[in-house]
């Protein structure tokens, strides 16, 4: 049995990979933004003594 790619067409495979790279990059950016926002909230709580995290 020959080892075949899932996609017969190279263009379809490249488009599939490109789509998933865009989705992966978008998710990474969203997670970084959420992480930075949480760090900012902790900074406000600890350094500035503002009761920001009471709603958690």
TAHUPE-V741927 format. One record per residue. D_LAST is the distance of its C-alpha to the last C-alpha in Angstrom with 1 decimal. Layout:
d_last = {D_LAST	D_LAST}
This chain:
d_last = {56.7	55.8	52.3	51.2	48.2	46.0	47.0	50.7	50.2	49.1	47.8	45.6	44.2	43.6	41.8	39.6	38.7	38.1	35.8	33.6	33.6	32.3	29.6	28.7	28.7	26.5	23.9	24.1	23.7	20.6	19.0	20.1	18.7	15.2	15.6	17.0	14.2	11.6	14.3	14.8	11.2	11.8	15.2	14.3	12.3	15.1	18.2	17.9	16.0	14.0	10.8	8.9	5.6	5.5	3.8	0.0}
